[in-house]
Amino acid sequence: MPTADKIYNSAADFLPTIKRWKSEGNKVVFTNGCFDIVHLGHLDYLEKARALGQKLVVGLNTDASITRLKGKTRPIVPETARARMLAALEFVDGVVLFADDTPLTLIQILLPDILTKGNDYSVDNIVGAKEVIAHGGSVETIELVAGYSTSNIIQKILDVHQ
């Protein structure tokens, strides 16, 4: 499937696809994030998330959302490029952009079978967990690769070039 065919600009655009996947008996896994500078930690996390089901959907913060959350110097990589990079990964089946500060509305619309976040979160503070569980789904935390974060990479680049 061409990379561009895996990218959706809204939950409404993606809803027919997730309904079809579920009707075919696929367990749909959902995660979300900024994925500003994709690194080993991201790849490991996404691969582990996909292993929990048959389809992996990534909710991707838009540029405006990231700027509100992380400040005016972010994102480093624009949303079109971030979406293309994620969609190019064989273990990512769909990328859905969202402009809110959290993916709650997106999760409420899509109602994935499994919601995932890194193990730096606990289930009780994962956005959308209550909604997914209430609809018969589950919430899983995934062990993160130590030492990898976009903020650390940005800081290292700044330190080296100052």
Chimera marker file (.cmm) of the C-alpha trace (Angstrom):
<marker_set name="trace">
<marker id="1" x="0.000" y="0.000" z="0.000" r="1" g="1" b="0" radius="0.5"/>
<marker id="2" x="1.404" y="3.439" z="-0.868" r="1" g="1" b="0" radius="0.5"/>
<marker id="3" x="2.456" y="5.428" z="2.186" r="1" g="1" b="0" radius="0.5"/>
<marker id="4" x="0.022" y="8.278" z="1.457" r="1" g="1" b="0" radius="0.5"/>
<marker id="5" x="-2.916" y="5.822" z="1.568" r="1" g="1" b="0" radius="0.5"/>
<marker id="6" x="-2.165" y="5.136" z="5.238" r="1" g="1" b="0" radius="0.5"/>
<marker id="7" x="-2.505" y="8.810" z="6.290" r="1" g="1" b="0" radius="0.5"/>
<marker id="8" x="-5.839" y="10.313" z="7.363" r="1" g="1" b="0" radius="0.5"/>
<marker id="9" x="-6.511" y="13.970" z="8.182" r="1" g="1" b="0" radius="0.5"/>
<marker id="10" x="-9.325" y="13.278" z="10.650" r="1" g="1" b="0" radius="0.5"/>
<marker id="11" x="-11.138" y="10.622" z="12.624" r="1" g="1" b="0" radius="0.5"/>
<marker id="12" x="-14.095" y="10.982" z="10.239" r="1" g="1" b="0" radius="0.5"/>
<marker id="13" x="-11.851" y="10.145" z="7.275" r="1" g="1" b="0" radius="0.5"/>
<marker id="14" x="-10.458" y="7.093" z="9.069" r="1" g="1" b="0" radius="0.5"/>
<marker id="15" x="-13.687" y="5.736" z="10.603" r="1" g="1" b="0" radius="0.5"/>
<marker id="16" x="-14.751" y="3.599" z="7.583" r="1" g="1" b="0" radius="0.5"/>
<marker id="17" x="-11.328" y="1.914" z="7.542" r="1" g="1" b="0" radius="0.5"/>
<marker id="18" x="-11.297" y="1.016" z="11.240" r="1" g="1" b="0" radius="0.5"/>
<marker id="19" x="-14.890" y="-0.250" z="11.015" r="1" g="1" b="0" radius="0.5"/>
<marker id="20" x="-13.885" y="-2.490" z="8.110" r="1" g="1" b="0" radius="0.5"/>
<marker id="21" x="-10.825" y="-3.810" z="9.973" r="1" g="1" b="0" radius="0.5"/>
<marker id="22" x="-12.932" y="-4.625" z="13.033" r="1" g="1" b="0" radius="0.5"/>
<marker id="23" x="-15.641" y="-6.305" z="10.912" r="1" g="1" b="0" radius="0.5"/>
<marker id="24" x="-12.892" y="-8.495" z="9.428" r="1" g="1" b="0" radius="0.5"/>
<marker id="25" x="-11.973" y="-9.624" z="12.962" r="1" g="1" b="0" radius="0.5"/>
<marker id="26" x="-8.791" y="-7.603" z="13.366" r="1" g="1" b="0" radius="0.5"/>
<marker id="27" x="-7.751" y="-6.409" z="16.813" r="1" g="1" b="0" radius="0.5"/>
<marker id="28" x="-6.972" y="-2.709" z="16.416" r="1" g="1" b="0" radius="0.5"/>
<marker id="29" x="-4.222" y="-1.186" z="18.575" r="1" g="1" b="0" radius="0.5"/>
<marker id="30" x="-4.058" y="2.591" z="19.056" r="1" g="1" b="0" radius="0.5"/>
<marker id="31" x="-1.294" y="4.813" z="20.324" r="1" g="1" b="0" radius="0.5"/>
<marker id="32" x="-0.528" y="8.469" z="19.915" r="1" g="1" b="0" radius="0.5"/>
<marker id="33" x="2.249" y="11.012" z="20.115" r="1" g="1" b="0" radius="0.5"/>
<marker id="34" x="4.221" y="13.786" z="18.483" r="1" g="1" b="0" radius="0.5"/>
<marker id="35" x="6.968" y="11.613" z="16.940" r="1" g="1" b="0" radius="0.5"/>
<marker id="36" x="8.880" y="14.817" z="16.211" r="1" g="1" b="0" radius="0.5"/>
<marker id="37" x="12.285" y="13.254" z="15.575" r="1" g="1" b="0" radius="0.5"/>
<marker id="38" x="11.752" y="9.529" z="15.042" r="1" g="1" b="0" radius="0.5"/>
<marker id="39" x="14.356" y="7.472" z="16.910" r="1" g="1" b="0" radius="0.5"/>
<marker id="40" x="15.053" y="3.929" z="18.111" r="1" g="1" b="0" radius="0.5"/>
<marker id="41" x="12.764" y="4.360" z="21.121" r="1" g="1" b="0" radius="0.5"/>
<marker id="42" x="9.845" y="5.184" z="18.836" r="1" g="1" b="0" radius="0.5"/>
<marker id="43" x="10.525" y="2.274" z="16.500" r="1" g="1" b="0" radius="0.5"/>
<marker id="44" x="10.827" y="-0.231" z="19.334" r="1" g="1" b="0" radius="0.5"/>
<marker id="45" x="7.656" y="1.060" z="21.002" r="1" g="1" b="0" radius="0.5"/>
<marker id="46" x="5.577" y="1.010" z="17.802" r="1" g="1" b="0" radius="0.5"/>
<marker id="47" x="6.768" y="-2.468" z="16.860" r="1" g="1" b="0" radius="0.5"/>
<marker id="48" x="5.812" y="-3.772" z="20.317" r="1" g="1" b="0" radius="0.5"/>
<marker id="49" x="2.433" y="-2.025" z="20.112" r="1" g="1" b="0" radius="0.5"/>
<marker id="50" x="1.656" y="-3.639" z="16.748" r="1" g="1" b="0" radius="0.5"/>
<marker id="51" x="2.509" y="-7.074" z="18.157" r="1" g="1" b="0" radius="0.5"/>
<marker id="52" x="-0.500" y="-6.726" z="20.496" r="1" g="1" b="0" radius="0.5"/>
<marker id="53" x="-2.977" y="-6.875" z="17.591" r="1" g="1" b="0" radius="0.5"/>
<marker id="54" x="-3.397" y="-7.103" z="13.838" r="1" g="1" b="0" radius="0.5"/>
<marker id="55" x="-3.601" y="-3.386" z="13.004" r="1" g="1" b="0" radius="0.5"/>
<marker id="56" x="-1.753" y="-0.411" z="14.518" r="1" g="1" b="0" radius="0.5"/>
<marker id="57" x="-3.178" y="3.099" z="14.342" r="1" g="1" b="0" radius="0.5"/>
<marker id="58" x="-1.040" y="6.077" z="15.372" r="1" g="1" b="0" radius="0.5"/>
<marker id="59" x="-2.779" y="9.279" z="16.409" r="1" g="1" b="0" radius="0.5"/>
<marker id="60" x="-0.351" y="12.030" z="15.402" r="1" g="1" b="0" radius="0.5"/>
<marker id="61" x="-0.390" y="15.497" z="16.960" r="1" g="1" b="0" radius="0.5"/>
<marker id="62" x="-0.598" y="18.267" z="14.371" r="1" g="1" b="0" radius="0.5"/>
<marker id="63" x="2.017" y="21.013" z="14.295" r="1" g="1" b="0" radius="0.5"/>
<marker id="64" x="-0.348" y="23.444" z="16.066" r="1" g="1" b="0" radius="0.5"/>
<marker id="65" x="-1.015" y="20.925" z="18.815" r="1" g="1" b="0" radius="0.5"/>
<marker id="66" x="2.699" y="20.310" z="19.399" r="1" g="1" b="0" radius="0.5"/>
<marker id="67" x="3.443" y="24.022" z="19.522" r="1" g="1" b="0" radius="0.5"/>
<marker id="68" x="0.786" y="24.483" z="22.213" r="1" g="1" b="0" radius="0.5"/>
<marker id="69" x="2.132" y="21.528" z="24.206" r="1" g="1" b="0" radius="0.5"/>
<marker id="70" x="5.892" y="21.963" z="23.791" r="1" g="1" b="0" radius="0.5"/>
<marker id="71" x="6.478" y="25.613" z="22.903" r="1" g="1" b="0" radius="0.5"/>
<marker id="72" x="7.154" y="27.774" z="19.874" r="1" g="1" b="0" radius="0.5"/>
<marker id="73" x="10.374" y="25.980" z="18.878" r="1" g="1" b="0" radius="0.5"/>
<marker id="74" x="8.548" y="22.717" z="18.236" r="1" g="1" b="0" radius="0.5"/>
<marker id="75" x="7.889" y="20.737" z="16.186" r="1" g="1" b="0" radius="0.5"/>
<marker id="76" x="11.238" y="20.333" z="14.490" r="1" g="1" b="0" radius="0.5"/>
<marker id="77" x="9.779" y="18.173" z="11.696" r="1" g="1" b="0" radius="0.5"/>
<marker id="78" x="6.471" y="19.281" z="10.076" r="1" g="1" b="0" radius="0.5"/>
<marker id="79" x="3.387" y="17.066" z="10.371" r="1" g="1" b="0" radius="0.5"/>
<marker id="80" x="3.363" y="16.036" z="6.710" r="1" g="1" b="0" radius="0.5"/>
<marker id="81" x="6.883" y="14.624" z="7.014" r="1" g="1" b="0" radius="0.5"/>
<marker id="82" x="6.203" y="13.018" z="10.420" r="1" g="1" b="0" radius="0.5"/>
<marker id="83" x="3.059" y="11.360" z="9.042" r="1" g="1" b="0" radius="0.5"/>
<marker id="84" x="4.915" y="10.045" z="5.964" r="1" g="1" b="0" radius="0.5"/>
<marker id="85" x="7.748" y="8.605" z="8.060" r="1" g="1" b="0" radius="0.5"/>
<marker id="86" x="5.340" y="6.806" z="10.391" r="1" g="1" b="0" radius="0.5"/>
<marker id="87" x="3.198" y="5.533" z="7.523" r="1" g="1" b="0" radius="0.5"/>
<marker id="88" x="6.313" y="4.142" z="5.822" r="1" g="1" b="0" radius="0.5"/>
<marker id="89" x="6.878" y="1.747" z="8.729" r="1" g="1" b="0" radius="0.5"/>
<marker id="90" x="5.618" y="-1.730" z="7.900" r="1" g="1" b="0" radius="0.5"/>
<marker id="91" x="4.130" y="-2.196" z="11.367" r="1" g="1" b="0" radius="0.5"/>
<marker id="92" x="2.044" y="1.015" z="11.191" r="1" g="1" b="0" radius="0.5"/>
<marker id="93" x="-1.270" y="0.484" z="9.402" r="1" g="1" b="0" radius="0.5"/>
<marker id="94" x="-2.762" y="3.950" z="9.741" r="1" g="1" b="0" radius="0.5"/>
<marker id="95" x="-1.789" y="7.461" z="10.856" r="1" g="1" b="0" radius="0.5"/>
<marker id="96" x="-4.566" y="9.844" z="11.920" r="1" g="1" b="0" radius="0.5"/>
<marker id="97" x="-3.771" y="13.498" z="12.548" r="1" g="1" b="0" radius="0.5"/>
<marker id="98" x="-5.456" y="15.249" z="15.478" r="1" g="1" b="0" radius="0.5"/>
<marker id="99" x="-5.334" y="18.921" z="16.447" r="1" g="1" b="0" radius="0.5"/>
<marker id="100" x="-6.486" y="18.685" z="20.076" r="1" g="1" b="0" radius="0.5"/>
<marker id="101" x="-4.038" y="18.697" z="22.969" r="1" g="1" b="0" radius="0.5"/>
<marker id="102" x="-5.038" y="15.118" z="23.816" r="1" g="1" b="0" radius="0.5"/>
<marker id="103" x="-6.328" y="12.261" z="21.657" r="1" g="1" b="0" radius="0.5"/>
<marker id="104" x="-9.480" y="11.805" z="23.785" r="1" g="1" b="0" radius="0.5"/>
<marker id="105" x="-11.973" y="12.752" z="21.068" r="1" g="1" b="0" radius="0.5"/>
<marker id="106" x="-10.126" y="10.614" z="18.529" r="1" g="1" b="0" radius="0.5"/>
<marker id="107" x="-10.175" y="7.626" z="20.905" r="1" g="1" b="0" radius="0.5"/>
<marker id="108" x="-13.873" y="8.140" z="21.670" r="1" g="1" b="0" radius="0.5"/>
<marker id="109" x="-14.673" y="8.057" z="17.954" r="1" g="1" b="0" radius="0.5"/>
<marker id="110" x="-12.407" y="5.143" z="16.983" r="1" g="1" b="0" radius="0.5"/>
<marker id="111" x="-12.797" y="2.994" z="20.132" r="1" g="1" b="0" radius="0.5"/>
<marker id="112" x="-9.770" y="0.756" z="19.505" r="1" g="1" b="0" radius="0.5"/>
<marker id="113" x="-9.587" y="-2.734" z="20.959" r="1" g="1" b="0" radius="0.5"/>
<marker id="114" x="-6.279" y="-1.973" z="22.661" r="1" g="1" b="0" radius="0.5"/>
<marker id="115" x="-4.923" y="1.392" z="23.790" r="1" g="1" b="0" radius="0.5"/>
<marker id="116" x="-1.179" y="1.643" z="24.442" r="1" g="1" b="0" radius="0.5"/>
<marker id="117" x="1.258" y="4.098" z="25.970" r="1" g="1" b="0" radius="0.5"/>
<marker id="118" x="4.796" y="3.798" z="27.274" r="1" g="1" b="0" radius="0.5"/>
<marker id="119" x="5.431" y="2.444" z="30.747" r="1" g="1" b="0" radius="0.5"/>
<marker id="120" x="6.200" y="5.968" z="31.905" r="1" g="1" b="0" radius="0.5"/>
<marker id="121" x="2.390" y="6.171" z="32.214" r="1" g="1" b="0" radius="0.5"/>
<marker id="122" x="0.108" y="4.173" z="34.492" r="1" g="1" b="0" radius="0.5"/>
<marker id="123" x="-3.240" y="2.952" z="33.187" r="1" g="1" b="0" radius="0.5"/>
<marker id="124" x="-5.143" y="5.333" z="35.462" r="1" g="1" b="0" radius="0.5"/>
<marker id="125" x="-3.532" y="8.402" z="33.854" r="1" g="1" b="0" radius="0.5"/>
<marker id="126" x="-3.712" y="7.354" z="30.191" r="1" g="1" b="0" radius="0.5"/>
<marker id="127" x="-6.099" y="9.566" z="28.236" r="1" g="1" b="0" radius="0.5"/>
<marker id="128" x="-8.953" y="7.481" z="26.839" r="1" g="1" b="0" radius="0.5"/>
<marker id="129" x="-8.349" y="4.452" z="29.059" r="1" g="1" b="0" radius="0.5"/>
<marker id="130" x="-11.759" y="4.647" z="30.771" r="1" g="1" b="0" radius="0.5"/>
<marker id="131" x="-13.533" y="4.925" z="27.416" r="1" g="1" b="0" radius="0.5"/>
<marker id="132" x="-11.697" y="1.972" z="25.843" r="1" g="1" b="0" radius="0.5"/>
<marker id="133" x="-12.225" y="-0.250" z="28.890" r="1" g="1" b="0" radius="0.5"/>
<marker id="134" x="-15.919" y="0.742" z="29.075" r="1" g="1" b="0" radius="0.5"/>
<marker id="135" x="-16.333" y="-0.562" z="25.510" r="1" g="1" b="0" radius="0.5"/>
<marker id="136" x="-14.678" y="-3.916" z="26.228" r="1" g="1" b="0" radius="0.5"/>
<marker id="137" x="-11.157" y="-2.992" z="25.187" r="1" g="1" b="0" radius="0.5"/>
<marker id="138" x="-7.918" y="-3.100" z="27.131" r="1" g="1" b="0" radius="0.5"/>
<marker id="139" x="-5.091" y="-0.723" z="27.980" r="1" g="1" b="0" radius="0.5"/>
<marker id="140" x="-1.458" y="-1.839" z="27.862" r="1" g="1" b="0" radius="0.5"/>
<marker id="141" x="1.762" y="-0.114" z="28.825" r="1" g="1" b="0" radius="0.5"/>
<marker id="142" x="4.893" y="-0.919" z="26.862" r="1" g="1" b="0" radius="0.5"/>
<marker id="143" x="8.425" y="-0.890" z="28.203" r="1" g="1" b="0" radius="0.5"/>
<marker id="144" x="10.436" y="1.935" z="26.691" r="1" g="1" b="0" radius="0.5"/>
<marker id="145" x="14.041" y="1.780" z="25.520" r="1" g="1" b="0" radius="0.5"/>
<marker id="146" x="16.064" y="3.670" z="28.123" r="1" g="1" b="0" radius="0.5"/>
<marker id="147" x="17.992" y="6.739" z="27.072" r="1" g="1" b="0" radius="0.5"/>
<marker id="148" x="15.981" y="7.715" z="23.993" r="1" g="1" b="0" radius="0.5"/>
<marker id="149" x="13.809" y="10.805" z="23.839" r="1" g="1" b="0" radius="0.5"/>
<marker id="150" x="13.328" y="13.562" z="21.307" r="1" g="1" b="0" radius="0.5"/>
<marker id="151" x="14.083" y="16.206" z="23.943" r="1" g="1" b="0" radius="0.5"/>
<marker id="152" x="17.405" y="14.517" z="24.767" r="1" g="1" b="0" radius="0.5"/>
<marker id="153" x="18.344" y="14.336" z="21.085" r="1" g="1" b="0" radius="0.5"/>
<marker id="154" x="17.537" y="18.023" z="20.579" r="1" g="1" b="0" radius="0.5"/>
<marker id="155" x="19.584" y="18.964" z="23.655" r="1" g="1" b="0" radius="0.5"/>
<marker id="156" x="22.550" y="16.895" z="22.462" r="1" g="1" b="0" radius="0.5"/>
<marker id="157" x="22.473" y="18.642" z="19.091" r="1" g="1" b="0" radius="0.5"/>
<marker id="158" x="22.320" y="22.043" z="20.784" r="1" g="1" b="0" radius="0.5"/>
<marker id="159" x="25.190" y="21.156" z="23.132" r="1" g="1" b="0" radius="0.5"/>
<marker id="160" x="27.426" y="19.988" z="20.294" r="1" g="1" b="0" radius="0.5"/>
<marker id="161" x="26.777" y="23.056" z="18.137" r="1" g="1" b="0" radius="0.5"/>
<marker id="162" x="27.049" y="25.839" z="20.706" r="1" g="1" b="0" radius="0.5"/>
<link id1="1" id2="2" r="1" g="1" b="0" radius="0.2"/>
<link id1="2" id2="3" r="1" g="1" b="0" radius="0.2"/>
<link id1="3" id2="4" r="1" g="1" b="0" radius="0.2"/>
<link id1="4" id2="5" r="1" g="1" b="0" radius="0.2"/>
<link id1="5" id2="6" r="1" g="1" b="0" radius="0.2"/>
<link id1="6" id2="7" r="1" g="1" b="0" radius="0.2"/>
<link id1="7" id2="8" r="1" g="1" b="0" radius="0.2"/>
<link id1="8" id2="9" r="1" g="1" b="0" radius="0.2"/>
<link id1="9" id2="10" r="1" g="1" b="0" radius="0.2"/>
<link id1="10" id2="11" r="1" g="1" b="0" radius="0.2"/>
<link id1="11" id2="12" r="1" g="1" b="0" radius="0.2"/>
<link id1="12" id2="13" r="1" g="1" b="0" radius="0.2"/>
<link id1="13" id2="14" r="1" g="1" b="0" radius="0.2"/>
<link id1="14" id2="15" r="1" g="1" b="0" radius="0.2"/>
<link id1="15" id2="16" r="1" g="1" b="0" radius="0.2"/>
<link id1="16" id2="17" r="1" g="1" b="0" radius="0.2"/>
<link id1="17" id2="18" r="1" g="1" b="0" radius="0.2"/>
<link id1="18" id2="19" r="1" g="1" b="0" radius="0.2"/>
<link id1="19" id2="20" r="1" g="1" b="0" radius="0.2"/>
<link id1="20" id2="21" r="1" g="1" b="0" radius="0.2"/>
<link id1="21" id2="22" r="1" g="1" b="0" radius="0.2"/>
<link id1="22" id2="23" r="1" g="1" b="0" radius="0.2"/>
<link id1="23" id2="24" r="1" g="1" b="0" radius="0.2"/>
<link id1="24" id2="25" r="1" g="1" b="0" radius="0.2"/>
<link id1="25" id2="26" r="1" g="1" b="0" radius="0.2"/>
<link id1="26" id2="27" r="1" g="1" b="0" radius="0.2"/>
<link id1="27" id2="28" r="1" g="1" b="0" radius="0.2"/>
<link id1="28" id2="29" r="1" g="1" b="0" radius="0.2"/>
<link id1="29" id2="30" r="1" g="1" b="0" radius="0.2"/>
<link id1="30" id2="31" r="1" g="1" b="0" radius="0.2"/>
<link id1="31" id2="32" r="1" g="1" b="0" radius="0.2"/>
<link id1="32" id2="33" r="1" g="1" b="0" radius="0.2"/>
<link id1="33" id2="34" r="1" g="1" b="0" radius="0.2"/>
<link id1="34" id2="35" r="1" g="1" b="0" radius="0.2"/>
<link id1="35" id2="36" r="1" g="1" b="0" radius="0.2"/>
<link id1="36" id2="37" r="1" g="1" b="0" radius="0.2"/>
<link id1="37" id2="38" r="1" g="1" b="0" radius="0.2"/>
<link id1="38" id2="39" r="1" g="1" b="0" radius="0.2"/>
<link id1="39" id2="40" r="1" g="1" b="0" radius="0.2"/>
<link id1="40" id2="41" r="1" g="1" b="0" radius="0.2"/>
<link id1="41" id2="42" r="1" g="1" b="0" radius="0.2"/>
<link id1="42" id2="43" r="1" g="1" b="0" radius="0.2"/>
<link id1="43" id2="44" r="1" g="1" b="0" radius="0.2"/>
<link id1="44" id2="45" r="1" g="1" b="0" radius="0.2"/>
<link id1="45" id2="46" r="1" g="1" b="0" radius="0.2"/>
<link id1="46" id2="47" r="1" g="1" b="0" radius="0.2"/>
<link id1="47" id2="48" r="1" g="1" b="0" radius="0.2"/>
<link id1="48" id2="49" r="1" g="1" b="0" radius="0.2"/>
<link id1="49" id2="50" r="1" g="1" b="0" radius="0.2"/>
<link id1="50" id2="51" r="1" g="1" b="0" radius="0.2"/>
<link id1="51" id2="52" r="1" g="1" b="0" radius="0.2"/>
<link id1="52" id2="53" r="1" g="1" b="0" radius="0.2"/>
<link id1="53" id2="54" r="1" g="1" b="0" radius="0.2"/>
<link id1="54" id2="55" r="1" g="1" b="0" radius="0.2"/>
<link id1="55" id2="56" r="1" g="1" b="0" radius="0.2"/>
<link id1="56" id2="57" r="1" g="1" b="0" radius="0.2"/>
<link id1="57" id2="58" r="1" g="1" b="0" radius="0.2"/>
<link id1="58" id2="59" r="1" g="1" b="0" radius="0.2"/>
<link id1="59" id2="60" r="1" g="1" b="0" radius="0.2"/>
<link id1="60" id2="61" r="1" g="1" b="0" radius="0.2"/>
<link id1="61" id2="62" r="1" g="1" b="0" radius="0.2"/>
<link id1="62" id2="63" r="1" g="1" b="0" radius="0.2"/>
<link id1="63" id2="64" r="1" g="1" b="0" radius="0.2"/>
<link id1="64" id2="65" r="1" g="1" b="0" radius="0.2"/>
<link id1="65" id2="66" r="1" g="1" b="0" radius="0.2"/>
<link id1="66" id2="67" r="1" g="1" b="0" radius="0.2"/>
<link id1="67" id2="68" r="1" g="1" b="0" radius="0.2"/>
<link id1="68" id2="69" r="1" g="1" b="0" radius="0.2"/>
<link id1="69" id2="70" r="1" g="1" b="0" radius="0.2"/>
<link id1="70" id2="71" r="1" g="1" b="0" radius="0.2"/>
<link id1="71" id2="72" r="1" g="1" b="0" radius="0.2"/>
<link id1="72" id2="73" r="1" g="1" b="0" radius="0.2"/>
<link id1="73" id2="74" r="1" g="1" b="0" radius="0.2"/>
<link id1="74" id2="75" r="1" g="1" b="0" radius="0.2"/>
<link id1="75" id2="76" r="1" g="1" b="0" radius="0.2"/>
<link id1="76" id2="77" r="1" g="1" b="0" radius="0.2"/>
<link id1="77" id2="78" r="1" g="1" b="0" radius="0.2"/>
<link id1="78" id2="79" r="1" g="1" b="0" radius="0.2"/>
<link id1="79" id2="80" r="1" g="1" b="0" radius="0.2"/>
<link id1="80" id2="81" r="1" g="1" b="0" radius="0.2"/>
<link id1="81" id2="82" r="1" g="1" b="0" radius="0.2"/>
<link id1="82" id2="83" r="1" g="1" b="0" radius="0.2"/>
<link id1="83" id2="84" r="1" g="1" b="0" radius="0.2"/>
<link id1="84" id2="85" r="1" g="1" b="0" radius="0.2"/>
<link id1="85" id2="86" r="1" g="1" b="0" radius="0.2"/>
<link id1="86" id2="87" r="1" g="1" b="0" radius="0.2"/>
<link id1="87" id2="88" r="1" g="1" b="0" radius="0.2"/>
<link id1="88" id2="89" r="1" g="1" b="0" radius="0.2"/>
<link id1="89" id2="90" r="1" g="1" b="0" radius="0.2"/>
<link id1="90" id2="91" r="1" g="1" b="0" radius="0.2"/>
<link id1="91" id2="92" r="1" g="1" b="0" radius="0.2"/>
<link id1="92" id2="93" r="1" g="1" b="0" radius="0.2"/>
<link id1="93" id2="94" r="1" g="1" b="0" radius="0.2"/>
<link id1="94" id2="95" r="1" g="1" b="0" radius="0.2"/>
<link id1="95" id2="96" r="1" g="1" b="0" radius="0.2"/>
<link id1="96" id2="97" r="1" g="1" b="0" radius="0.2"/>
<link id1="97" id2="98" r="1" g="1" b="0" radius="0.2"/>
<link id1="98" id2="99" r="1" g="1" b="0" radius="0.2"/>
<link id1="99" id2="100" r="1" g="1" b="0" radius="0.2"/>
<link id1="100" id2="101" r="1" g="1" b="0" radius="0.2"/>
<link id1="101" id2="102" r="1" g="1" b="0" radius="0.2"/>
<link id1="102" id2="103" r="1" g="1" b="0" radius="0.2"/>
<link id1="103" id2="104" r="1" g="1" b="0" radius="0.2"/>
<link id1="104" id2="105" r="1" g="1" b="0" radius="0.2"/>
<link id1="105" id2="106" r="1" g="1" b="0" radius="0.2"/>
<link id1="106" id2="107" r="1" g="1" b="0" radius="0.2"/>
<link id1="107" id2="108" r="1" g="1" b="0" radius="0.2"/>
<link id1="108" id2="109" r="1" g="1" b="0" radius="0.2"/>
<link id1="109" id2="110" r="1" g="1" b="0" radius="0.2"/>
<link id1="110" id2="111" r="1" g="1" b="0" radius="0.2"/>
<link id1="111" id2="112" r="1" g="1" b="0" radius="0.2"/>
<link id1="112" id2="113" r="1" g="1" b="0" radius="0.2"/>
<link id1="113" id2="114" r="1" g="1" b="0" radius="0.2"/>
<link id1="114" id2="115" r="1" g="1" b="0" radius="0.2"/>
<link id1="115" id2="116" r="1" g="1" b="0" radius="0.2"/>
<link id1="116" id2="117" r="1" g="1" b="0" radius="0.2"/>
<link id1="117" id2="118" r="1" g="1" b="0" radius="0.2"/>
<link id1="118" id2="119" r="1" g="1" b="0" radius="0.2"/>
<link id1="119" id2="120" r="1" g="1" b="0" radius="0.2"/>
<link id1="120" id2="121" r="1" g="1" b="0" radius="0.2"/>
<link id1="121" id2="122" r="1" g="1" b="0" radius="0.2"/>
<link id1="122" id2="123" r="1" g="1" b="0" radius="0.2"/>
<link id1="123" id2="124" r="1" g="1" b="0" radius="0.2"/>
<link id1="124" id2="125" r="1" g="1" b="0" radius="0.2"/>
<link id1="125" id2="126" r="1" g="1" b="0" radius="0.2"/>
<link id1="126" id2="127" r="1" g="1" b="0" radius="0.2"/>
<link id1="127" id2="128" r="1" g="1" b="0" radius="0.2"/>
<link id1="128" id2="129" r="1" g="1" b="0" radius="0.2"/>
<link id1="129" id2="130" r="1" g="1" b="0" radius="0.2"/>
<link id1="130" id2="131" r="1" g="1" b="0" radius="0.2"/>
<link id1="131" id2="132" r="1" g="1" b="0" radius="0.2"/>
<link id1="132" id2="133" r="1" g="1" b="0" radius="0.2"/>
<link id1="133" id2="134" r="1" g="1" b="0" radius="0.2"/>
<link id1="134" id2="135" r="1" g="1" b="0" radius="0.2"/>
<link id1="135" id2="136" r="1" g="1" b="0" radius="0.2"/>
<link id1="136" id2="137" r="1" g="1" b="0" radius="0.2"/>
<link id1="137" id2="138" r="1" g="1" b="0" radius="0.2"/>
<link id1="138" id2="139" r="1" g="1" b="0" radius="0.2"/>
<link id1="139" id2="140" r="1" g="1" b="0" radius="0.2"/>
<link id1="140" id2="141" r="1" g="1" b="0" radius="0.2"/>
<link id1="141" id2="142" r="1" g="1" b="0" radius="0.2"/>
<link id1="142" id2="143" r="1" g="1" b="0" radius="0.2"/>
<link id1="143" id2="144" r="1" g="1" b="0" radius="0.2"/>
<link id1="144" id2="145" r="1" g="1" b="0" radius="0.2"/>
<link id1="145" id2="146" r="1" g="1" b="0" radius="0.2"/>
<link id1="146" id2="147" r="1" g="1" b="0" radius="0.2"/>
<link id1="147" id2="148" r="1" g="1" b="0" radius="0.2"/>
<link id1="148" id2="149" r="1" g="1" b="0" radius="0.2"/>
<link id1="149" id2="150" r="1" g="1" b="0" radius="0.2"/>
<link id1="150" id2="151" r="1" g="1" b="0" radius="0.2"/>
<link id1="151" id2="152" r="1" g="1" b="0" radius="0.2"/>
<link id1="152" id2="153" r="1" g="1" b="0" radius="0.2"/>
<link id1="153" id2="154" r="1" g="1" b="0" radius="0.2"/>
<link id1="154" id2="155" r="1" g="1" b="0" radius="0.2"/>
<link id1="155" id2="156" r="1" g="1" b="0" radius="0.2"/>
<link id1="156" id2="157" r="1" g="1" b="0" radius="0.2"/>
<link id1="157" id2="158" r="1" g="1" b="0" radius="0.2"/>
<link id1="158" id2="159" r="1" g="1" b="0" radius="0.2"/>
<link id1="159" id2="160" r="1" g="1" b="0" radius="0.2"/>
<link id1="160" id2="161" r="1" g="1" b="0" radius="0.2"/>
<link id1="161" id2="162" r="1" g="1" b="0" radius="0.2"/>
</marker_set>
